[in-house]
């Protein structure tokens, strides 16, 4: 699993982290942002996997 690190000097609560997940159907890389109640994953401009707290 790899994680994209934001460029220095851009640390904000709205930073985007990218996580790549490998599975039987291949590898998918999703960008995550804070959302009410957890983190929302995005595949391009479409919402995808959501983690709830």
C-alpha positions as CSV (number, residue, x, y, z in Angstrom):
1,X,0.0,0.0,0.0
2,X,1.4,3.4,-0.9
3,X,0.3,6.8,0.4
4,X,0.8,10.1,-1.4
5,X,2.4,12.7,0.7
6,X,1.3,16.4,0.3
7,X,3.9,18.9,-0.9
8,X,5.6,20.7,1.9
9,X,3.9,23.9,3.0
10,X,0.4,22.7,2.0
11,X,-0.7,21.1,5.2
12,X,-4.4,21.9,5.8
13,X,-7.3,19.9,7.1
14,X,-8.5,19.5,3.5
15,X,-5.3,17.8,2.3
16,X,-5.9,14.8,0.0
17,X,-4.3,11.4,0.7
18,X,-4.2,8.7,-1.9
19,X,-4.2,5.1,-1.0
20,X,-3.8,2.2,-3.5
21,X,-5.6,-1.0,-2.7
22,X,-4.6,-4.3,-4.5
23,X,-7.2,-7.0,-4.9
24,X,-8.4,-9.8,-7.2
25,X,-9.7,-7.2,-9.7
26,X,-6.5,-5.2,-9.8
27,X,-5.3,-2.1,-8.0
28,X,-7.4,0.9,-7.3
29,X,-6.1,4.2,-6.0
30,X,-8.6,6.4,-4.2
31,X,-8.2,9.9,-2.8
32,X,-9.6,10.4,0.7
33,X,-11.0,13.6,2.3
34,X,-12.6,14.2,5.7
35,X,-16.3,13.9,5.6
36,X,-19.0,14.1,8.3
37,X,-18.5,11.0,10.4
38,X,-15.4,9.7,8.7
39,X,-13.4,9.7,5.5
40,X,-14.8,9.7,2.0
41,X,-12.9,8.0,-0.8
42,X,-13.0,9.4,-4.3
43,X,-12.3,7.6,-7.6
44,X,-11.7,10.6,-9.9
45,X,-14.8,12.8,-9.4
46,X,-17.1,9.9,-8.2
47,X,-17.6,9.1,-4.5
48,X,-16.4,5.6,-3.6
49,X,-15.4,3.8,-0.4
50,X,-16.3,5.6,2.9
51,X,-14.8,4.9,6.3
52,X,-17.0,5.8,9.3
53,X,-15.7,6.6,12.8
